[in-house]
Amino acid sequence: MAVRVGILGATGAVGQRFIQLLEDHPTFELAALTASESSAGKTYREAAKWRVNTPIPDDVAEMTVTETTPEAVPDDVDLLFSSLPSGVAANVEPGFLEEGYVVSSNSSNDRMAPDVPLTIPEVNPGHLELIEVQRDERGWDGALVKNPNCSTITMVPTLAALDRFGLENVHVSTLQAVSGAGYSGVTSMEIIDNAIPHIGGEEDKMETESRKLLGDFDGAELHLHEMDVAASCNRIPTLDGHLENVFAETAEDVSPEEAAEAMREYPSVDLHSSPEQLIHVFEDPGRPQPRMDRERGDGMQISAGGIQTTAGGLKYNCLAHNTIRGAAGASVLNGELLVEEGYL
Ligand SMILES: NC(=O)c1ccc[n+]([C@@H]2O[C@H](COP(=O)([O-])OP(=O)(O)OC[C@H]3O[C@@H](n4cnc5c(N)ncnc54)[C@H](OP(=O)(O)O)[C@@H]3O)[C@@H](O)[C@H]2O)c1
């Protein structure tokens, strides 16, 4: 049976990806689109500056965008995907949760809250049970699930595969695409012929979110993974796809062949948006590359390559599509997990 869904912040860069990914989705039927007051009352075609690489679906183009309030969303909508700026989401999401909506959110507010599951379905689906703690503590009927930051989600599946060797220290340096900053995030004058060695807040997100994702939930409380993570984040002039250089130290010695096998064998899940193989490992040390590899698995597969031993551990590169696996696709996949686990 179809689950009726809505998108909060539907006109933005991530909102447009949601619309693209929900077209012909086997479970989700799009029934509500919200944005700011300046878009409310317009048709979606009028309100959105459409920039993704497939046309606006005809039925969506004629839908009316509403304000982002629970009263504006039809009662028979059960699941909301949220792609609001985090400051707006922090104010607005609780109202929807109090009204009983289940929200799969991409915004960064509350990701590290102890009672909010931060979930990658292939990595830590069990953390969804934090919803029971959340409902007890907050007294709402709805449920809030977050997906991690785009740079974190690129690296964490590879770390999850290596954790069987006992992860102790992780250093990561990123080369992040401009779409991660939103359409007006970096100007052409800033980024062409350039690289920017600072992305506000991003390093802290990678360092904390990865420890939560790989942490243990004991049924009452979530314990962060004990590994140390140090991140350095850089913006480069690619359009989509974050490439990351990872250095990982493990308790057990691990050869590049063992690391590659652990990544290749790391299981995917049986959900519509999850790729058949979660991590593709290249033999060619020159891959993965953003332009060539970001669309693998419809933008949902993680790529890795260049695995070598180095002083104290391993080094390798990994890549994912930041607005699909790193944003809208991640929230849709969490929505599929919520359905599978009976939260809707
Ligand atoms: N871009 C990425 O790769 C990426 C990756 C991971 C996470 N994220 C996160 O996803 C979220 C959305 O990012 P984005 O790049 O899609 O941003 P964006 O392009 O600026 O879109 C923001 C959306 O929120 C709406 N909005 C803005 N202010 C509002 C308000 N006061 N009330 C209601 N709606 C409001 C906008 O509507 P109007 O069109 O009416 O202004 C638009 O629909 C952010 O939290 C971002 O950090 C983005």
The ligand as an ORCA input file, in Angstrom:
! r2SCAN-3c Opt
* xyz 0 1
  N      23.141     20.588     -0.693
  C      23.665     19.469     -0.162
  O      24.455     18.709     -0.766
  C      23.310     19.073      1.234
  C      23.841     17.887      1.703
  C      23.528     17.468      2.973
  C      22.699     18.242      3.747
  N      22.184     19.406      3.280
  C      21.262     20.145      4.161
  O      19.936     20.100      3.591
  C      19.229     21.293      3.905
  C      18.740     21.949      2.620
  O      19.862     22.302      1.803
  P      19.649     22.909      0.331
  O      21.010     22.953     -0.267
  O      18.537     22.173     -0.380
  O      19.114     24.411      0.696
  P      18.354     25.442     -0.249
  O      18.605     25.155     -1.687
  O      18.663     26.791      0.277
  O      16.767     25.147      0.032
  C      16.146     25.497      1.254
  C      14.667     25.139      1.235
  O      14.083     25.544      2.475
  C      13.040     26.504      2.246
  N      13.060     27.531      3.280
  C      14.006     28.479      3.512
  N      13.655     29.249      4.560
  C      12.460     28.795      4.991
  C      11.577     29.186      6.031
  N      11.850     30.198      6.859
  N      10.424     28.472      6.192
  C      10.124     27.458      5.379
  N      10.916     27.045      4.353
  C      12.071     27.700      4.183
  C      13.327     27.096      0.881
  O      12.126     27.610      0.331
  P      12.101     28.902     -0.684
  O      12.499     28.366     -2.043
  O      10.692     29.331     -0.624
  O      13.084     29.891     -0.124
  C      13.853     25.852      0.144
  O      12.762     25.039     -0.224
  C      20.191     22.145      4.732
  O      19.939     21.926      6.094
  C      21.553     21.623      4.332
  O      22.516     21.834      5.338
  C      22.454     19.825      2.030
*
